Amino acid sequence: MLLVEALVGIASSAGKAIDAAGLTAALPTAHGDLDPRFAPIAMARIDLDARWVARPIRELAPVDLPAIVRLPDDRFVMITAMPAPGVVTLIDGDGERSVLLEEFAPAVTGDLLMIGHIDPANGSLVGDERERIRANPRLWLISSFLTERRNFIQLLGAALFLNLCGFAIPLYMRAIYDRVVPNLALESLWALSSGIVLVLIFECLFKQIRSTFIDAIGLRIGQAIQHRAMSSILQARIDKSNWTVGSMMTALRDIESMAMLVPTAIVTFCIDIPFFFLFLALIAMIGGWTVLAPVLGALAMLAAGAVSAYALKFGAKRSNKLLQARNNLVADVVASLHTIKSNQAEGRFLRRWDNLSDHVGMTGKATRAWVDLPSTASAFIVQAVTVVIVVISIYQIQAGVMTAGALIACNMLAGRAMGPISAAIMVVSKSYQSLGQFAALAELLALEPESETSDAAVQGRPFQGRIAFQEVGYVYPDTNVSVLRDIDVEVKPGEKIGIIGAAGSGKSTLLKLMGGLIAPGAGRVLVDGHAIEQFSAAQLRENIAFATQEAVLFDDSIYENIVLGAPSPDPALLERAVHTAGVHHFAARSKEGLSRSVGVGGCRLSGGQRQAVVLARAFMRDPRILLLDEPTAAMDVDGEHAVIRGLREFGAGRTMIIATHRFAVLELVDRVIWMEDGRIMSDLPRREMLESLRQQKAKAA
């Protein structure tokens, strides 16, 4: 059986009324089934705690049930009970049966999904977690690294031993110059050299381990942040998000690099910086006043780093704004290239591009100069520290309180000591460069999501198709422009309604409110007598299909654009959708058929063909309520008549609301609503409305 079927079965046995669509809404699917990695998230939606564990099935106890077992062929079996020792009751594609555990165990090589109720005091539901993230996204971004505690411990251990190895070469050189060379002690030479070779091997190994753990932690956390960020975008309420392409690109770019900065910073400040003071202590022990050189050098490096960081704090903000503007311009050009060419606007956009590129280049140049300042200053300071140590050491050798070996050791230790300071400055410098992205990510994670769970009163109940508006108003977000005012209308189950009116009268907004894509600013929208807010987004989309007037297609085949969002398309439903929308007329003439690529944004199809694919996509959902916004606006007369014939058959028994300027489409409806300036001016049966419009036209003539 499929994993989603097993999860629905578990939910049912726990008294949770939810269907497959509700469990898998907005979660990745593969081959018609839920991605197993996201099964715990699906279960958390219904207050059940689930986790994959690597555990021998022979160790199962009755207290562990119910559980889901993953078989080698990616099938799943639900184990519900142990009626007797060594016997399990399982449910699979063949139904329920009892088998001996010893006979079943050899077939199980996958993990077990253990399921239990979440502790209400300590548990963490998906909704609760999302609210915590929205309330303090910066804290979540930082705390997300706590999931890698084990790797962090190993990373810190590798960094600790790596720094300990740093003492070896300076002390080795001191022993060679002070003990071996004066006495020509060759046995001591070979003994010391053999030991130092082993230390160098371990140092190389620890460097590789440190680098590997930083990459691994950064990659995993980066992927988690990217998943959460994209999930936030996809699940956000449309009317609460005003993000542009440029701002999203700023938030999502180089997340792995930003994620790798955190383990680097932790190692630098938790291990490397403390060793800086240990290096200074050892220099003071064997070199006396020579310790002043690295101390002063470190202070000089910190001063250069502070100046650089202060400048980058402001430069990064300007750079991010310019990059957002340039990304927005690229998106506009790609999406509107035909319009630009037909209006001979290439020069205008090229000038804007050159202007933005110049500003980006100049800002980048200034930013790079401030970024390079600490490294340039560090190179000079390290060499200056070497000179100062030599000068001080010569005077101390003359005074008989220091040896030549100590001079060499102090110089090498000073070089080691300056490394952590330089690394810390670079971490701070990169952090300032990432501040803009960090803030953009935090803002993105704080987007308000759509509802994921339905109220118990409406959960799982079939839609009748009744929609009612009570004193509904809507104002565009962040503006004072009122789109709808005082809308009172009721749509009965199975009713066919047309909406007409001039452009900007509010037809499309009315349909979006019916589909739950946006929320009313005033009044209430009821679906089957319940407030629309009681329904989860998944339950609404399962029963309400909305074909927008913008024929949005993706760079894929016709087939993939039609079955978009359907995990396991029904062939019979697909054939009906293709014929009802008229897609078969042009798909049949191509040798690729439905496998034909539509190109970016559907550029390889005509306007009417794109609209036909969008209609087929809506029909594919087999909805109870069908919302159509200018469904035939881009079609020719023959295409429009074909769609009208298909809709007449497809719409039987369904609620259908059509916003249109085409009178031919009104043949499908029984009732017409005339809108003007965001208000319903008239609501009449179709014949009466058409007669009224003819009389108004005659009077105007």
C-alpha positions as CSV (number, residue, x, y, z in Angstrom):
1,M,0.0,0.0,0.0
2,L,1.0,3.6,-0.4
3,L,2.4,5.5,2.5
4,V,-0.3,8.1,2.4
5,E,-2.9,5.3,2.6
6,A,-1.2,3.9,5.7
7,L,-1.1,7.4,7.3
8,V,-4.8,7.9,6.6
9,G,-5.5,4.5,8.2
10,I,-3.5,5.4,11.3
11,A,-5.3,8.7,11.5
12,S,-8.7,7.0,11.3
13,S,-7.7,4.5,14.0
14,A,-6.8,7.4,16.2
15,G,-10.1,9.1,15.7
16,K,-8.8,11.8,13.4
17,A,-11.0,12.6,10.5
18,I,-8.7,13.7,7.6
19,D,-8.3,12.6,4.0
20,A,-5.1,12.1,1.9
21,A,-5.4,15.6,0.5
22,G,-5.4,17.2,3.9
23,L,-2.4,15.1,5.1
24,T,-0.3,15.8,2.1
25,A,-1.2,19.4,1.3
26,A,1.9,21.5,0.4
27,L,4.2,18.5,1.1
28,P,6.4,16.9,-1.6
29,T,5.2,13.8,-3.3
30,A,6.9,11.3,-5.5
31,H,5.4,8.7,-7.9
32,G,1.9,9.5,-6.5
33,D,2.9,9.0,-2.9
34,L,4.1,11.2,0.0
35,D,7.9,11.6,0.4
36,P,8.6,9.4,3.5
37,R,10.8,12.1,5.0
38,F,7.7,14.3,5.4
39,A,5.5,11.7,7.1
40,P,6.2,13.1,10.6
41,I,5.1,16.5,9.4
42,A,1.9,15.1,8.0
43,M,1.1,13.3,11.3
44,A,1.9,16.3,13.4
45,R,-1.0,18.1,11.6
46,I,-3.4,15.8,13.4
47,D,-1.6,15.9,16.8
48,L,0.2,12.6,16.3
49,D,3.9,12.3,17.0
50,A,5.7,10.2,14.4
51,R,9.3,9.5,13.7
52,W,11.3,7.1,11.6
53,V,13.5,4.7,13.7
54,A,16.0,2.1,12.7
55,R,14.8,-0.7,14.9
56,P,14.6,-4.5,14.4
57,I,11.0,-5.5,13.9
58,R,11.5,-8.5,16.2
59,E,11.8,-6.0,19.1
60,L,8.3,-4.6,18.6
61,A,6.0,-4.6,21.6
62,P,2.3,-4.0,21.8
63,V,3.0,-0.5,23.3
64,D,4.8,0.5,20.1
65,L,1.7,0.0,17.9
66,P,0.3,1.2,15.6
67,A,3.4,1.5,13.4
68,I,4.2,1.6,9.7
69,V,6.8,-0.6,8.1
70,R,8.7,0.3,5.0
71,L,9.4,-2.7,2.7
72,P,12.3,-2.9,0.3
73,D,10.2,-2.2,-2.8
74,D,9.0,1.1,-1.4
75,R,5.6,-0.4,-0.3
76,F,4.3,0.1,3.2
77,V,2.5,-2.1,5.7
78,M,0.6,-0.9,8.7
79,I,0.9,-3.0,11.9
80,T,-2.0,-2.4,14.1
81,A,-1.9,-5.0,16.9
82,M,-0.2,-8.1,18.5
83,P,-3.0,-10.4,19.3
84,A,-0.6,-13.0,20.7
85,P,3.2,-13.3,21.4
86,G,5.0,-13.5,18.1
87,V,1.9,-12.7,16.0
88,V,1.2,-9.3,14.4
89,T,-1.9,-8.0,12.7
90,L,-1.0,-6.1,9.6
91,I,-2.9,-4.2,6.9
92,D,-1.5,-4.0,3.3
93,G,-2.9,-3.9,-0.2
94,D,-4.5,-7.3,0.3
95,G,-6.4,-6.3,3.4
96,E,-6.1,-7.2,7.1
97,R,-4.5,-10.4,8.2
98,S,-2.4,-11.9,11.0
99,V,1.0,-13.4,10.4
100,L,3.8,-14.8,12.5
101,L,6.5,-12.2,13.3
102,E,9.3,-14.6,12.5
103,E,7.9,-15.2,9.0
104,F,7.3,-11.5,8.3
105,A,10.6,-10.1,9.8
106,P,12.9,-11.3,7.0
107,A,10.9,-9.3,4.4
108,V,11.4,-6.1,6.4
109,T,14.7,-4.2,5.8
110,G,13.5,-0.6,6.0
111,D,12.8,1.7,9.0
112,L,9.8,1.8,11.2
113,L,7.5,4.8,11.5
114,M,6.6,4.9,15.2
115,I,3.5,6.8,16.0
116,G,2.1,8.1,19.3
117,H,0.1,11.0,20.7
118,I,2.0,14.3,21.3
119,D,2.4,15.3,24.9
120,P,0.2,18.4,25.2
121,A,2.6,19.9,27.7
122,N,5.8,19.3,25.9
123,G,4.8,18.4,22.3
124,S,5.4,20.6,19.3
125,L,2.7,20.7,16.7
126,V,3.4,22.0,13.2
127,G,1.1,25.0,13.7
128,D,2.7,25.8,17.0
129,E,6.2,25.5,15.5
130,R,5.3,27.8,12.6
131,E,3.8,30.4,14.9
132,R,7.0,30.4,17.0
133,I,9.1,30.8,13.8
134,R,6.8,33.7,12.6
135,A,7.0,35.3,16.1
136,N,10.8,35.3,16.2
137,P,12.3,34.1,12.8
138,R,15.8,35.2,13.7
139,L,15.8,33.1,16.8
140,W,14.7,30.1,14.8
141,L,17.5,30.7,12.2
142,I,20.0,30.6,15.0
143,S,18.4,27.7,16.9
144,S,18.2,25.6,13.8
145,F,21.9,24.9,14.2
146,L,21.2,23.1,17.5
147,T,20.0,20.1,15.5
148,E,23.6,19.5,14.6
149,R,24.8,19.3,18.2
150,R,26.6,16.0,17.7
151,N,28.5,17.3,14.7
152,F,29.3,20.5,16.5
153,I,30.9,18.6,19.3
154,Q,33.0,16.6,16.8
155,L,33.9,19.8,15.0
156,L,35.0,21.5,18.2
157,G,37.1,18.4,19.1
158,A,38.9,18.4,15.8
159,A,39.5,22.2,16.1
160,L,40.9,21.6,19.6
161,F,43.4,19.0,18.6
162,L,44.3,21.0,15.5
163,N,45.3,24.0,17.7
164,L,47.2,21.7,20.0
165,C,49.2,20.6,17.0
166,G,50.1,24.2,16.5
167,F,52.5,24.1,19.5
168,A,54.6,21.3,18.0
169,I,56.6,23.0,15.3
170,P,57.7,26.1,17.3
171,L,58.8,23.9,20.2
172,Y,60.5,21.5,17.9
173,M,62.5,24.3,16.3
174,R,63.5,25.7,19.7
175,A,64.8,22.2,20.7
176,I,66.7,21.8,17.5
177,Y,68.5,25.2,17.7
178,D,69.1,25.1,21.5
179,R,69.9,21.4,22.0
180,V,70.6,19.5,18.8
181,V,72.7,22.0,16.8
182,P,75.2,23.0,19.6
183,N,75.8,19.4,20.6
184,L,75.3,17.8,17.1
185,A,73.0,15.3,18.9
186,L,71.9,13.3,15.8
187,E,69.9,10.7,17.8
188,S,67.9,13.4,19.4
189,L,67.4,14.9,15.9
190,W,65.9,11.8,14.5
191,A,63.8,11.1,17.5
192,L,62.3,14.7,17.5
193,S,61.9,14.7,13.7
194,S,60.0,11.3,13.8
195,G,57.7,12.6,16.4
196,I,57.0,15.9,14.6
197,V,56.2,14.0,11.4
198,L,53.5,12.1,13.2
199,V,52.2,15.4,14.6
200,L,52.1,16.9,11.1
201,I,50.1,13.9,9.8
202,F,47.6,14.3,12.6
203,E,47.4,18.1,11.9
204,C,46.6,17.4,8.3
205,L,44.0,14.9,9.3
206,F,42.4,17.3,11.8
207,K,42.3,20.1,9.2
208,Q,40.4,17.8,6.8
209,I,38.0,16.7,9.6
210,R,37.4,20.3,10.5
211,S,36.7,21.3,6.9
212,T,34.4,18.3,6.4
213,F,32.3,19.0,9.4
214,I,31.9,22.7,8.6
215,D,30.8,21.7,5.1
216,A,28.4,19.0,6.3
217,I,26.8,21.2,9.0
218,G,26.5,24.2,6.6
219,L,25.0,22.0,3.8
220,R,22.4,20.3,6.1
221,I,21.4,23.5,7.8
222,G,21.4,25.3,4.5
223,Q,19.0,22.7,3.0
224,A,16.8,22.9,6.1
225,I,16.6,26.7,5.9
226,Q,16.0,26.6,2.1
227,H,13.2,24.1,2.6
228,R,11.6,26.2,5.3
229,A,11.9,29.4,3.3
230,M,10.4,27.9,0.1
231,S,7.7,26.3,2.2
232,S,6.9,29.7,3.8
233,I,6.6,31.2,0.3
234,L,4.3,28.4,-1.1
235,Q,2.1,28.3,2.0
236,A,1.8,32.1,2.5
237,R,-1.5,33.9,2.1
238,I,-1.5,35.6,-1.3
239,D,-3.0,38.8,0.1
240,K,-0.4,39.1,2.8
241,S,2.7,38.7,0.6
242,N,4.0,41.6,-1.5
243,W,7.4,40.1,-2.3
244,T,9.1,40.7,-5.6
245,V,11.4,38.4,-7.6
246,G,14.3,40.6,-6.6
247,S,13.6,40.5,-2.9
248,M,13.1,36.7,-2.9
249,M,16.4,36.2,-4.8
250,T,18.2,38.3,-2.2
251,A,16.7,36.2,0.6
252,L,17.4,32.8,-1.0
253,R,20.9,33.3,-2.6
254,D,23.9,31.6,-1.2
255,I,22.1,30.2,1.8
256,E,24.7,27.4,2.1
257,S,27.5,30.0,2.4
258,M,25.6,31.9,5.1
259,A,24.9,28.6,6.9
260,M,28.6,27.6,6.8
261,L,29.5,30.9,8.3
262,V,27.9,29.9,11.6
263,P,30.0,26.8,12.4
264,T,33.1,28.7,11.2
265,A,32.3,31.5,13.7
266,I,31.6,29.0,16.5
267,V,34.9,27.3,16.0
268,T,36.7,30.6,15.7
269,F,35.4,32.1,18.9
270,C,35.0,29.0,21.0
271,I,38.4,27.3,20.2
272,D,40.7,29.5,18.1
273,I,40.4,32.7,20.2
274,P,41.1,30.9,23.5
275,F,44.2,29.4,21.9
276,F,45.3,32.9,20.9
277,F,45.7,33.6,24.6
278,L,47.5,30.3,25.2
279,F,49.9,31.1,22.4
280,L,50.5,34.5,24.0
281,A,51.2,32.8,27.4
282,L,53.7,30.5,25.9
283,I,55.5,33.4,24.1
284,A,55.7,35.2,27.4
285,M,57.1,32.2,29.1
286,I,59.9,31.6,26.6
287,G,60.4,35.1,25.1
288,G,59.5,37.5,27.9
289,W,58.8,41.0,26.5
290,T,58.5,39.7,22.9
291,V,54.8,39.0,23.8
292,L,54.2,42.7,23.3
293,A,54.6,42.4,19.5
294,P,51.6,39.9,18.9
295,V,49.5,41.8,21.5
296,L,50.0,45.1,19.6
297,G,49.6,43.4,16.3
298,A,46.3,41.9,17.4
299,L,45.0,45.3,18.5
300,A,46.0,46.8,15.2
301,M,44.2,44.0,13.4
302,L,41.0,44.5,15.5
303,A,41.1,48.3,14.7
304,A,41.3,47.5,10.9
305,G,38.5,45.0,11.2
306,A,36.3,47.5,13.1
307,V,36.7,50.1,10.4
308,S,36.0,47.6,7.7
309,A,32.9,46.2,9.5
310,Y,31.5,49.7,10.1
311,A,31.8,50.5,6.4
312,L,30.3,47.2,5.3
313,K,27.3,47.6,7.6
314,F,26.0,50.4,5.3
315,G,27.5,49.2,2.0
316,A,25.7,45.8,2.3
317,K,22.3,47.4,2.6
318,R,22.8,49.5,-0.5
319,S,24.2,46.5,-2.4
320,N,21.2,44.3,-1.5
321,K,18.8,47.0,-2.7
322,L,20.6,47.4,-6.0
323,L,20.7,43.6,-6.6
324,Q,17.0,43.4,-5.8
325,A,16.3,46.1,-8.4
326,R,18.5,44.4,-11.0
327,N,16.8,41.0,-10.4
328,N,13.4,42.6,-10.7
329,L,14.5,44.2,-14.0
330,V,15.7,40.8,-15.4
331,A,12.3,39.2,-14.4
332,D,10.4,42.0,-16.1
333,V,12.5,41.6,-19.3
334,V,12.2,37.8,-19.5
335,A,8.4,37.9,-18.8
336,S,7.7,40.8,-21.2
337,L,10.2,40.4,-24.0
338,H,7.5,40.3,-26.7
339,T,5.9,43.5,-25.4
340,I,9.3,45.2,-25.2
341,K,10.2,44.4,-28.8
342,S,6.8,45.3,-30.2
343,N,6.9,48.7,-28.5
344,Q,10.6,49.3,-29.5
345,A,11.5,49.7,-25.8
346,E,14.8,47.8,-26.0
347,G,16.8,51.0,-25.6
348,R,14.8,52.1,-22.5
349,F,15.4,48.7,-20.7
350,L,19.0,48.6,-21.8
351,R,19.6,52.1,-20.3
352,R,18.0,50.9,-17.0
353,W,20.2,47.8,-17.1
354,D,23.4,49.8,-17.7
355,N,22.5,52.3,-15.0
356,L,21.8,49.5,-12.4
357,S,24.9,47.6,-13.5
358,D,27.1,50.7,-13.1
359,H,25.7,51.3,-9.6
360,V,26.1,47.6,-8.7
361,G,29.6,47.6,-10.0
362,M,30.6,50.7,-8.1
363,T,29.0,49.5,-4.9
364,G,30.6,46.1,-5.3
365,K,34.0,47.8,-5.8
366,A,33.7,49.8,-2.7
367,T,32.5,46.7,-0.8
368,R,35.4,44.6,-2.0
369,A,37.8,47.3,-1.0
370,W,36.5,47.3,2.6
371,V,36.4,43.5,2.6
372,D,40.0,43.3,1.5
373,L,41.2,45.9,4.1
374,P,41.5,43.4,7.0
375,S,43.4,40.8,5.0
376,T,45.8,43.4,3.5
377,A,46.3,45.0,6.9
378,S,46.8,41.5,8.4
379,A,49.6,40.6,6.0
380,F,51.4,43.8,6.8
381,I,50.9,43.5,10.6
382,V,52.1,39.9,10.7
383,Q,55.3,40.9,9.0
384,A,55.7,43.9,11.3
385,V,55.2,41.6,14.3
386,T,58.0,39.4,13.0
387,V,60.4,42.4,12.8
388,V,59.5,43.6,16.3
389,I,60.0,40.2,17.8
390,V,63.4,39.9,16.2
391,V,64.5,43.3,17.5
392,I,63.3,42.7,21.0
393,S,64.8,39.1,21.0
394,I,68.2,40.4,20.0
395,Y,68.3,42.7,23.0
396,Q,67.2,39.9,25.2
397,I,69.8,37.5,23.8
398,Q,72.4,40.1,24.5
399,A,71.2,40.3,28.0
400,G,71.5,36.5,28.3
401,V,67.8,35.9,29.1
402,M,66.8,34.4,25.7
403,T,68.3,31.9,23.2
404,A,68.3,31.8,19.4
405,G,65.9,28.8,19.5
406,A,63.5,30.8,21.6
407,L,63.6,33.6,19.0
408,I,62.6,31.2,16.2
409,A,59.9,29.6,18.4
410,C,58.4,33.0,19.4
411,N,58.3,34.1,15.8
412,M,56.4,30.9,14.8
413,L,54.1,31.1,17.8
414,A,53.3,34.7,17.0
415,G,52.3,33.7,13.4
416,R,50.0,31.0,14.9
417,A,48.6,33.5,17.4
418,M,47.7,36.0,14.7
419,G,45.7,33.4,12.7
420,P,42.6,33.3,15.0
421,I,42.4,37.1,15.2
422,S,42.5,37.3,11.4
423,A,39.9,34.6,11.1
424,A,37.6,36.3,13.6
425,I,37.8,39.6,11.7
426,M,37.0,37.8,8.4
427,V,34.0,36.1,10.1
428,V,32.7,39.4,11.3
429,S,33.3,41.0,7.9
430,K,31.3,38.3,6.1
431,S,28.6,38.5,8.8
432,Y,28.0,42.1,8.0
433,Q,27.7,41.2,4.3
434,S,25.1,38.7,5.2
435,L,23.0,41.0,7.4
436,G,20.8,42.0,4.5
437,Q,20.1,38.4,3.5
438,F,19.6,37.4,7.1
439,A,17.0,40.1,7.6
440,A,15.3,39.2,4.3
441,L,15.1,35.5,5.3
442,A,13.7,36.4,8.7
443,E,11.0,38.5,7.0
444,L,10.2,35.7,4.6
445,L,9.9,33.2,7.4
446,A,7.4,35.5,9.1
447,L,4.9,35.4,6.3
448,E,1.4,34.5,7.4
449,P,0.4,31.0,6.2
450,E,-2.8,29.6,5.0
451,S,-4.8,27.4,7.3
452,E,-3.6,23.8,7.3
453,T,-6.4,22.1,9.3
454,S,-10.1,22.3,9.1
455,D,-12.5,22.8,12.0
456,A,-14.1,19.6,13.3
457,A,-17.5,20.8,12.1
458,V,-16.4,20.7,8.4
459,Q,-13.6,18.2,8.4
460,G,-14.2,15.4,5.9
461,R,-17.7,16.4,5.0
462,P,-18.6,16.6,1.3
463,F,-19.1,20.0,-0.3
464,Q,-22.7,20.9,-1.4
465,G,-21.5,23.9,-3.4
466,R,-23.4,26.7,-1.6
467,I,-21.6,30.1,-1.3
468,A,-22.9,33.2,0.5
469,F,-21.4,36.7,0.9
470,Q,-22.7,38.9,3.8
471,E,-21.7,42.5,3.6
472,V,-18.3,41.7,2.2
473,G,-15.8,44.3,1.4
474,Y,-12.2,44.2,0.2
475,V,-9.4,46.7,0.2
476,Y,-6.0,46.1,-1.5
477,P,-3.3,45.5,1.1
478,D,-1.2,48.5,2.0
479,T,-3.5,50.8,0.0
480,N,-6.8,52.6,0.6
481,V,-8.2,51.4,-2.8
482,S,-11.5,49.7,-2.1
483,V,-12.2,46.9,-4.7
484,L,-15.4,45.5,-3.3
485,R,-18.1,47.1,-1.1
486,D,-21.2,45.8,0.6
487,I,-21.4,42.5,-1.4
488,D,-24.5,40.4,-0.5
489,V,-25.1,37.5,-2.7
490,E,-25.8,33.8,-2.4
491,V,-25.0,30.9,-4.8
492,K,-27.0,27.8,-4.5
493,P,-25.7,24.3,-5.0
494,G,-25.5,23.4,-8.7
495,E,-26.3,27.0,-9.8
496,K,-24.7,28.5,-12.9
497,I,-23.9,32.2,-12.5
498,G,-22.3,34.7,-14.9
499,I,-20.6,37.8,-13.7
500,I,-20.3,40.8,-16.0
501,G,-19.0,44.3,-15.7
502,A,-16.3,46.7,-16.9
503,A,-12.7,46.1,-16.3
504,G,-11.8,46.9,-12.7
505,S,-15.4,46.4,-11.4
506,G,-14.3,43.6,-9.0
507,K,-15.2,40.4,-10.9
508,S,-11.8,38.7,-10.4
509,T,-11.5,39.7,-6.8
510,L,-15.0,38.3,-6.1
511,L,-13.9,34.9,-7.6
512,K,-10.7,34.9,-5.5
513,L,-12.8,35.5,-2.4
514,M,-15.0,32.6,-3.4
515,G,-12.0,30.4,-3.8
516,G,-10.4,31.3,-0.5
517,L,-7.3,32.7,-2.2
518,I,-7.8,36.0,-0.3
519,A,-9.7,36.9,2.9
520,P,-12.4,39.5,3.1
521,G,-11.5,42.8,4.7
522,A,-15.1,43.2,6.0
523,G,-18.1,40.9,6.2
524,R,-18.2,37.1,6.0
525,V,-17.9,34.5,3.2
526,L,-19.8,31.3,4.0
527,V,-19.3,27.9,2.2
528,D,-22.1,25.4,2.8
529,G,-23.2,27.6,5.8
530,H,-19.8,27.7,7.5
531,A,-17.3,30.5,7.6
532,I,-14.7,30.0,4.9
533,E,-12.0,30.4,7.5
534,Q,-13.1,27.1,9.1
535,F,-11.9,25.2,6.0
536,S,-8.2,24.3,5.5
537,A,-6.7,25.5,2.3
538,A,-6.3,21.9,1.1
539,Q,-10.0,21.2,1.7
540,L,-11.0,24.3,-0.2
541,R,-8.7,23.5,-3.2
542,E,-9.9,19.9,-3.2
543,N,-13.5,21.1,-3.9
544,I,-13.1,24.5,-5.6
545,A,-11.2,24.9,-8.9
546,F,-10.2,28.3,-10.1
547,A,-9.0,29.1,-13.6
548,T,-7.6,32.6,-13.6
549,Q,-7.7,34.9,-16.6
550,E,-3.8,34.9,-16.6
551,A,-2.9,31.7,-18.5
552,V,0.0,30.8,-16.3
553,L,2.0,27.8,-17.6
554,F,5.3,26.3,-16.5
555,D,8.3,25.2,-18.6
556,D,7.2,21.6,-18.9
557,S,5.0,19.4,-21.0
558,I,1.3,20.0,-21.7
559,Y,0.6,16.9,-19.6
560,E,2.5,18.1,-16.6
561,N,0.8,21.5,-16.8
562,I,-2.6,19.8,-16.8
563,V,-2.0,17.4,-13.9
564,L,-0.2,20.1,-11.9
565,G,-0.6,19.2,-8.2
566,A,-2.3,15.9,-8.8
567,P,-0.2,13.1,-7.2
568,S,-1.8,10.2,-9.1
569,P,-3.8,11.5,-12.1
570,D,-6.8,9.4,-13.2
571,P,-6.5,8.6,-16.9
572,A,-10.3,8.8,-17.5
573,L,-10.4,12.2,-15.8
574,L,-7.5,13.4,-17.8
575,E,-9.1,12.4,-21.1
576,R,-12.3,14.1,-20.1
577,A,-10.5,17.3,-19.1
578,V,-8.4,17.4,-22.3
579,H,-11.6,17.0,-24.5
580,T,-13.7,19.4,-22.4
581,A,-11.1,22.2,-22.6
582,G,-10.3,21.5,-26.3
583,V,-6.7,20.6,-25.7
584,H,-7.0,17.5,-27.9
585,H,-7.6,19.7,-31.0
586,F,-4.0,21.0,-31.1
587,A,-2.3,18.2,-29.0
588,A,-3.4,15.5,-31.5
589,R,-1.8,17.4,-34.4
590,S,1.6,17.3,-32.8
591,K,3.8,14.1,-32.9
592,E,4.6,14.7,-29.2
593,G,1.0,14.9,-28.2
594,L,0.6,15.8,-24.5
595,S,4.3,15.4,-24.0
596,R,4.9,18.5,-26.1
597,S,6.9,21.2,-24.2
598,V,5.1,24.5,-23.8
599,G,8.3,26.5,-23.2
600,V,8.9,29.2,-20.6
601,G,5.6,30.7,-19.6
602,G,3.9,28.7,-22.4
603,C,5.7,30.7,-25.2
604,R,5.4,27.8,-27.6
605,L,1.6,27.9,-27.5
606,S,-0.8,30.5,-28.7
607,G,-2.9,32.5,-26.3
608,G,-6.0,30.4,-26.9
609,Q,-4.0,27.2,-26.5
610,R,-2.6,28.4,-23.2
611,Q,-6.0,29.2,-22.0
612,A,-7.3,25.7,-23.0
613,V,-4.5,24.1,-21.0
614,V,-5.4,26.2,-17.9
615,L,-9.0,25.2,-18.3
616,A,-8.1,21.5,-18.6
617,R,-6.0,21.9,-15.3
618,A,-9.1,23.2,-13.5
619,F,-11.3,20.4,-14.9
620,M,-8.7,17.8,-13.9
621,R,-9.4,18.6,-10.2
622,D,-13.0,17.3,-10.7
623,P,-14.3,20.1,-8.4
624,R,-17.6,20.6,-6.8
625,I,-17.4,24.3,-7.4
626,L,-15.9,25.7,-10.6
627,L,-14.7,29.3,-10.8
628,L,-13.8,30.6,-14.3
629,D,-12.3,34.1,-15.0
630,E,-12.6,35.0,-18.6
631,P,-12.3,31.4,-19.7
632,T,-12.5,32.1,-23.5
633,A,-11.0,35.6,-23.7
634,A,-8.0,34.5,-25.9
635,M,-9.9,31.9,-28.0
636,D,-11.3,32.2,-31.5
637,V,-15.0,31.6,-32.2
638,D,-14.6,27.9,-32.9
639,G,-12.5,27.3,-29.8
640,E,-15.0,29.2,-27.7
641,H,-17.9,27.1,-29.0
642,A,-16.0,23.9,-28.3
643,V,-15.3,25.0,-24.7
644,I,-19.0,26.0,-24.2
645,R,-20.1,22.6,-25.4
646,G,-17.7,20.9,-23.1
647,L,-18.6,23.1,-20.1
648,R,-22.3,22.5,-20.6
649,E,-21.6,18.7,-20.1
650,F,-18.9,19.1,-17.5
651,G,-20.9,21.6,-15.4
652,A,-23.9,19.3,-14.9
653,G,-24.5,19.0,-11.2
654,R,-21.7,21.4,-10.2
655,T,-21.8,25.0,-9.0
656,M,-20.2,27.1,-11.7
657,I,-19.4,30.9,-11.6
658,I,-18.1,32.5,-14.7
659,A,-16.7,36.1,-15.0
660,T,-16.8,37.1,-18.7
661,H,-17.1,39.8,-21.3
662,R,-18.3,37.3,-24.0
663,F,-22.1,37.0,-24.4
664,A,-21.8,33.6,-26.0
665,V,-20.5,32.2,-22.7
666,L,-23.6,33.5,-20.9
667,E,-25.5,30.7,-22.6
668,L,-24.1,28.4,-19.9
669,V,-25.6,30.3,-17.0
670,D,-29.1,30.7,-15.5
671,R,-28.4,33.9,-13.6
672,V,-26.2,37.0,-14.3
673,I,-24.7,39.4,-11.8
674,W,-23.8,42.9,-13.1
675,M,-21.0,44.6,-11.2
676,E,-19.8,48.2,-11.3
677,D,-17.2,50.0,-9.2
678,G,-17.0,47.1,-6.7
679,R,-20.8,46.9,-6.1
680,I,-23.5,44.5,-7.4
681,M,-25.7,46.7,-9.5
682,S,-28.1,44.0,-10.6
683,D,-28.7,40.3,-10.1
684,L,-31.3,38.8,-12.5
685,P,-32.1,35.7,-14.4
686,R,-30.1,35.5,-17.7
687,R,-33.0,36.4,-20.0
688,E,-34.0,39.4,-18.0
689,M,-30.5,40.6,-17.6
690,L,-29.8,40.3,-21.4
691,E,-33.1,42.1,-22.2
692,S,-32.2,44.9,-19.7
693,L,-28.8,45.3,-21.4
694,R,-30.4,45.5,-24.8
695,Q,-32.8,48.2,-23.6
696,Q,-29.9,50.2,-22.1
697,K,-28.0,49.9,-25.3
698,A,-31.0,51.0,-27.4
699,K,-31.5,54.1,-25.1
700,A,-27.9,55.0,-25.4
701,A,-28.1,54.8,-29.2
